C-alpha cells in the first residue's frame, strides 16, 4: 500500500482546467438533502453564512486497494492529504468566517464514516452517492472502474449561492490554504 499522506506531487499528472466548473460561480444551490457522517442529512441550500465544500473523487483506505492506474489519472490522487489539510486548518477557516465545512464524494456514508473516524475529521463528510448534487449543478465528474466520481473542486457557498469555485485543485494538500487565501482576500476587499 502506498503512503496516503506523503505524496510527491511533481511525479503525478496535474489536472487541466477543462472548463467544467466555470458555470458554478453565482449559481444557486438546489434544495436536496445529502447524508452526512455525523448522522444527519444536510441541505446546503439552507445553511446560513459561509459554507465550504471540498469535493473529491474517493478516499483510499489502508485495507483496500485503489483502482488500477489511480495515480496516473490527473487529479485523482490526494483525497486523504486534502481532507487532512482541511482538518488541520479547521480552526483557521472558522476564524475566517466559515460557518460550515464539509467534504463531499460519491462514496456511500458507511465508507465515509470509517474515513472520518480514522482521519479524526472535526467536520462531516457528505455522500452524493445518488449523484443528486453532481447532476443538479453539472459538477465535473470522471468515470473510473465503473464508478462515477467527482473531480476535485472546492465550493465556497454564501447563503445558498456559490460565491467561488476553485477548480482544478492541485496539489490537493494545498486546497485548504487556497480557500483561506481567497477568504482573506475577500475580507480585505470589504474593509
KOLLOLUM-241034 format. One record per residue (C-alpha): residue number from 1; residue in one letter; chain; x, y, z. Coordinates in nm, 2 decimals. Example, Ala and Ser with C-alpha at 12.3 -4.5 7.8 and 13.67 -1.06 7.14 Angstrom:
<pts>
<pt 1, A, A, <1.23, -0.45, 0.78>>
<pt 2, S, A, <1.37, -0.11, 0.71>>
</pts>
This chain:
<pts>
<pt 1, X, A, <0.00, 0.00, 0.00>>
<pt 2, X, A, <0.13, 0.34, -0.09>>
<pt 3, X, A, <0.15, 0.61, 0.18>>
<pt 4, X, A, <-0.17, 0.81, 0.16>>
<pt 5, X, A, <-0.02, 1.13, 0.32>>
<pt 6, X, A, <0.32, 1.17, 0.18>>
<pt 7, X, A, <0.30, 1.22, -0.19>>
<pt 8, X, A, <0.55, 1.35, -0.45>>
<pt 9, X, A, <0.31, 1.58, -0.63>>
<pt 10, X, A, <0.57, 1.65, -0.90>>
<pt 11, X, A, <0.56, 1.29, -1.00>>
<pt 12, X, A, <0.18, 1.29, -1.07>>
<pt 13, X, A, <-0.01, 1.44, -1.37>>
<pt 14, X, A, <-0.18, 1.76, -1.27>>
<pt 15, X, A, <-0.54, 1.82, -1.39>>
<pt 16, X, A, <-0.61, 2.08, -1.65>>
<pt 17, X, A, <-0.89, 2.33, -1.64>>
<pt 18, X, A, <-1.14, 2.18, -1.87>>
<pt 19, X, A, <-1.40, 2.45, -1.80>>
<pt 20, X, A, <-1.61, 2.20, -1.61>>
<pt 21, X, A, <-1.67, 2.44, -1.32>>
<pt 22, X, A, <-1.69, 2.78, -1.50>>
<pt 23, X, A, <-2.07, 2.79, -1.47>>
<pt 24, X, A, <-2.08, 2.73, -1.10>>
<pt 25, X, A, <-1.99, 3.08, -0.96>>
<pt 26, X, A, <-2.31, 3.27, -0.89>>
<pt 27, X, A, <-2.53, 2.95, -0.91>>
<pt 28, X, A, <-2.79, 2.89, -0.65>>
<pt 29, X, A, <-2.75, 2.56, -0.48>>
<pt 30, X, A, <-3.06, 2.35, -0.53>>
<pt 31, X, A, <-3.25, 2.21, -0.23>>
<pt 32, X, A, <-3.19, 1.85, -0.15>>
<pt 33, X, A, <-3.06, 1.65, 0.14>>
<pt 34, X, A, <-2.73, 1.47, 0.15>>
<pt 35, X, A, <-2.65, 1.22, 0.42>>
<pt 36, X, A, <-2.36, 1.31, 0.65>>
<pt 37, X, A, <-2.11, 1.11, 0.86>>
<pt 38, X, A, <-2.25, 1.28, 1.17>>
<pt 39, X, A, <-2.58, 1.10, 1.12>>
<pt 40, X, A, <-2.78, 1.40, 0.99>>
<pt 41, X, A, <-2.90, 1.50, 0.64>>
<pt 42, X, A, <-2.77, 1.83, 0.52>>
<pt 43, X, A, <-2.94, 2.07, 0.27>>
<pt 44, X, A, <-2.66, 2.30, 0.16>>
<pt 45, X, A, <-2.91, 2.55, 0.01>>
<pt 46, X, A, <-3.05, 2.62, 0.36>>
<pt 47, X, A, <-2.73, 2.68, 0.55>>
<pt 48, X, A, <-2.68, 3.04, 0.66>>
<pt 49, X, A, <-2.35, 3.22, 0.63>>
<pt 50, X, A, <-2.04, 3.08, 0.46>>
<pt 51, X, A, <-2.01, 2.71, 0.38>>
<pt 52, X, A, <-1.70, 2.54, 0.23>>
<pt 53, X, A, <-1.75, 2.21, 0.05>>
<pt 54, X, A, <-1.45, 2.04, -0.09>>
<pt 55, X, A, <-1.54, 1.77, -0.35>>
<pt 56, X, A, <-1.30, 1.48, -0.40>>
<pt 57, X, A, <-1.31, 1.16, -0.61>>
<pt 58, X, A, <-1.27, 0.90, -0.34>>
<pt 59, X, A, <-1.08, 0.84, -0.03>>
<pt 60, X, A, <-0.85, 0.54, -0.01>>
<pt 61, X, A, <-0.84, 0.30, 0.29>>
<pt 62, X, A, <-0.53, 0.12, 0.41>>
<pt 63, X, A, <-0.72, -0.21, 0.38>>
<pt 64, X, A, <-0.84, -0.17, 0.03>>
<pt 65, X, A, <-0.65, -0.12, -0.30>>
<pt 66, X, A, <-0.71, 0.19, -0.51>>
<pt 67, X, A, <-0.83, 0.13, -0.87>>
<pt 68, X, A, <-0.56, 0.03, -1.12>>
<pt 69, X, A, <-0.38, 0.33, -1.26>>
<pt 70, X, A, <-0.52, 0.56, -0.99>>
<pt 71, X, A, <-0.21, 0.77, -0.95>>
<pt 72, X, A, <-0.19, 0.84, -1.33>>
<pt 73, X, A, <-0.54, 0.98, -1.35>>
<pt 74, X, A, <-0.49, 1.36, -1.35>>
<pt 75, X, A, <-0.62, 1.49, -1.01>>
<pt 76, X, A, <-0.72, 1.16, -0.87>>
<pt 77, X, A, <-0.46, 1.11, -0.60>>
<pt 78, X, A, <-0.47, 1.31, -0.28>>
<pt 79, X, A, <-0.80, 1.28, -0.11>>
<pt 80, X, A, <-0.66, 1.19, 0.22>>
<pt 81, X, A, <-0.40, 1.47, 0.22>>
<pt 82, X, A, <-0.68, 1.71, 0.12>>
<pt 83, X, A, <-0.91, 1.60, 0.40>>
<pt 84, X, A, <-0.62, 1.62, 0.65>>
<pt 85, X, A, <-0.53, 1.97, 0.53>>
<pt 86, X, A, <-0.89, 2.08, 0.60>>
<pt 87, X, A, <-0.88, 1.91, 0.93>>
<pt 88, X, A, <-0.56, 2.08, 1.03>>
<pt 89, X, A, <-0.68, 2.42, 0.92>>
<pt 90, X, A, <-1.04, 2.39, 1.05>>
<pt 91, X, A, <-0.99, 2.64, 1.33>>
<pt 92, X, A, <-0.84, 2.89, 1.09>>
<pt 93, X, A, <-1.12, 2.85, 0.84>>
<pt 94, X, A, <-1.37, 2.91, 1.12>>
<pt 95, X, A, <-1.18, 3.22, 1.23>>
<pt 96, X, A, <-1.20, 3.35, 0.87>>
<pt 97, X, A, <-1.58, 3.32, 0.88>>
<pt 98, X, A, <-1.65, 2.97, 0.76>>
<pt 99, X, A, <-1.97, 2.86, 0.94>>
<pt 100, X, A, <-1.99, 2.51, 0.79>>
<pt 101, X, A, <-1.73, 2.28, 0.64>>
<pt 102, X, A, <-1.79, 1.96, 0.45>>
<pt 103, X, A, <-1.61, 1.70, 0.24>>
<pt 104, X, A, <-1.82, 1.56, -0.05>>
<pt 105, X, A, <-1.78, 1.24, -0.25>>
<pt 106, X, A, <-1.99, 0.99, -0.43>>
<pt 107, X, A, <-1.88, 0.72, -0.18>>
<pt 108, X, A, <-2.16, 0.59, 0.05>>
<pt 109, X, A, <-2.19, 0.71, 0.40>>
<pt 110, X, A, <-2.08, 0.39, 0.55>>
<pt 111, X, A, <-1.75, 0.41, 0.37>>
<pt 112, X, A, <-1.71, 0.77, 0.46>>
<pt 113, X, A, <-1.77, 0.71, 0.84>>
<pt 114, X, A, <-1.47, 0.49, 0.85>>
<pt 115, X, A, <-1.26, 0.76, 0.68>>
<pt 116, X, A, <-1.39, 1.04, 0.90>>
<pt 117, X, A, <-1.32, 0.84, 1.21>>
<pt 118, X, A, <-0.97, 0.72, 1.10>>
<pt 119, X, A, <-0.87, 1.08, 1.00>>
<pt 120, X, A, <-1.03, 1.24, 1.31>>
<pt 121, X, A, <-1.22, 1.49, 1.10>>
<pt 122, X, A, <-1.39, 1.76, 1.30>>
<pt 123, X, A, <-1.65, 1.81, 1.03>>
<pt 124, X, A, <-1.88, 1.58, 0.84>>
<pt 125, X, A, <-1.83, 1.42, 0.50>>
<pt 126, X, A, <-2.14, 1.42, 0.28>>
<pt 127, X, A, <-2.24, 1.15, 0.04>>
<pt 128, X, A, <-2.36, 1.22, -0.31>>
<pt 129, X, A, <-2.39, 0.85, -0.40>>
<pt 130, X, A, <-2.71, 0.92, -0.60>>
<pt 131, X, A, <-2.53, 1.20, -0.79>>
<pt 132, X, A, <-2.81, 1.45, -0.70>>
<pt 133, X, A, <-2.57, 1.74, -0.64>>
<pt 134, X, A, <-2.34, 1.64, -0.92>>
<pt 135, X, A, <-2.62, 1.64, -1.17>>
<pt 136, X, A, <-2.82, 1.94, -1.04>>
<pt 137, X, A, <-2.51, 2.16, -1.05>>
<pt 138, X, A, <-2.35, 1.99, -1.35>>
<pt 139, X, A, <-2.03, 1.93, -1.15>>
<pt 140, X, A, <-1.73, 1.79, -1.33>>
<pt 141, X, A, <-1.71, 1.41, -1.29>>
<pt 142, X, A, <-1.50, 1.12, -1.42>>
<pt 143, X, A, <-1.57, 0.76, -1.46>>
<pt 144, X, A, <-1.32, 0.52, -1.30>>
<pt 145, X, A, <-1.35, 0.14, -1.27>>
<pt 146, X, A, <-1.73, 0.16, -1.34>>
<pt 147, X, A, <-1.80, 0.43, -1.09>>
<pt 148, X, A, <-1.88, 0.80, -1.15>>
<pt 149, X, A, <-1.66, 1.01, -0.92>>
<pt 150, X, A, <-1.64, 1.38, -0.86>>
<pt 151, X, A, <-1.35, 1.57, -0.99>>
<pt 152, X, A, <-1.17, 1.76, -0.72>>
<pt 153, X, A, <-1.31, 2.11, -0.67>>
<pt 154, X, A, <-1.39, 2.34, -0.38>>
<pt 155, X, A, <-1.70, 2.55, -0.34>>
<pt 156, X, A, <-1.75, 2.85, -0.12>>
<pt 157, X, A, <-2.12, 2.89, -0.07>>
<pt 158, X, A, <-2.26, 3.21, 0.09>>
<pt 159, X, A, <-2.63, 3.19, 0.20>>
<pt 160, X, A, <-2.71, 2.92, -0.06>>
<pt 161, X, A, <-2.53, 3.08, -0.36>>
<pt 162, X, A, <-2.19, 2.97, -0.49>>
<pt 163, X, A, <-1.95, 3.26, -0.44>>
<pt 164, X, A, <-1.63, 3.09, -0.55>>
<pt 165, X, A, <-1.55, 2.76, -0.73>>
<pt 166, X, A, <-1.18, 2.67, -0.71>>
<pt 167, X, A, <-1.11, 2.43, -0.99>>
<pt 168, X, A, <-0.90, 2.24, -1.07>>
<pt 169, X, A, <-0.75, 2.17, -0.73>>
<pt 170, X, A, <-0.38, 2.07, -0.74>>
<pt 171, X, A, <-0.19, 1.98, -0.53>>
<pt 172, X, A, <-0.48, 1.87, -0.31>>
<pt 173, X, A, <-0.29, 1.93, 0.02>>
<pt 174, X, A, <-0.29, 2.30, -0.06>>
<pt 175, X, A, <-0.67, 2.32, -0.11>>
<pt 176, X, A, <-0.75, 2.45, 0.24>>
<pt 177, X, A, <-0.47, 2.71, 0.21>>
<pt 178, X, A, <-0.62, 2.82, -0.12>>
<pt 179, X, A, <-0.96, 2.87, 0.04>>
<pt 180, X, A, <-0.81, 3.06, 0.33>>
<pt 181, X, A, <-0.62, 3.29, 0.09>>
<pt 182, X, A, <-0.95, 3.36, -0.10>>
<pt 183, X, A, <-1.14, 3.42, 0.22>>
<pt 184, X, A, <-0.87, 3.66, 0.34>>
<pt 185, X, A, <-0.87, 3.85, 0.01>>
<pt 186, X, A, <-1.25, 3.88, 0.02>>
<pt 187, X, A, <-1.24, 4.01, 0.38>>
<pt 188, X, A, <-0.97, 4.26, 0.29>>
<pt 189, X, A, <-1.17, 4.39, -0.01>>
<pt 190, X, A, <-1.47, 4.46, 0.22>>
<pt 191, X, A, <-1.27, 4.68, 0.46>>
</pts>
